[in-house]
Amino acid sequence: MVTKKIAVLFSGSGTNLENLFLKIHDRVFNGTKIEIVLTICNKEEALGIAKSCKYGVEPVILKHSDYPQRADFDKKLVEIIKSYEIDLCVLAGFMRILTPYFTRNVKAINIHPSLLPLFKGADAIRQSYVAKAKEAGASVHFVNEELDGGEVIAQKSFTCKENMSYEEYEANIHEIEYEILPKTVISILSS
Ligand code: GRF
C-alpha cells in the first residue's frame, strides 16, 4: 500500500489539526494511507500542542521570535519539513507570512475562513461578518508567495441569516473548514 505523509503547521487552538487527526490520520483512502508524521507550531503556549500530543505526535516548536530574520525562520522550517520527506504540508491556522523560499520548496495548502478572494489576511471572519455579506464560507488554496492568494482548490458557502449572531456565523465557518480541509487533503493525495 502507498503511504502519503503530511505535515501540519499551526499557531493556535488546533481544532483543524485535531479534525485532521480524527478524519484522515492513519486511514486508507482509495488504497492510499495518509499519515500525519509531523506537526510544527510557532507558539509555545498554543492549545493545539496538547491536541497533537494526544494523537501521538509531539509537535516541533519553532518560535519565530528566535529568528530575527524571516528568511532564517523559513529556512529552518523548510529544513525540518524536508527531513521528514512529506508529500504535502497543511497550514491549519499557521499565523505567519511565508517567504518565496518556503513556497518554492514546499507544496502546501492553507485553510482560510472566507470566500477567497474576498477578505484575505488575519481577522477574516470578523471582517466578513461586519461587511454583512449575503454568503460566507471557507476556502482551501495552494500556498504561494502572495498572502491567501494561491489557487483556490475548494470552497463552500452558506447563506447568512438576517441578524445572525457572530457566534453562529463563526461556528458555521468552522464547520465548513472541518469538512473541506480533510476532503481536499484526501483528494490531493489519493486520486
Ligand atoms: C481557522 O479559522 C483557519 O481558517 C484560520 O485560523 C483558524 C485556525 O483555527 N486560518 P484552529 O487553530 O484550527 O482552531
Boltz pocket constraint, residues with backbone or C-beta under 6 A from the ligand:
constraints:
  - pocket:
      binder: B
      contacts: [[A, 10], [A, 11], [A, 12], [A, 13], [A, 14], [A, 15], [A, 16], [A, 17], [A, 48], [A, 92], [A, 93], [A, 94], [A, 111], [A, 112], [A, 113], [A, 177]]
      max_distance: 6.0
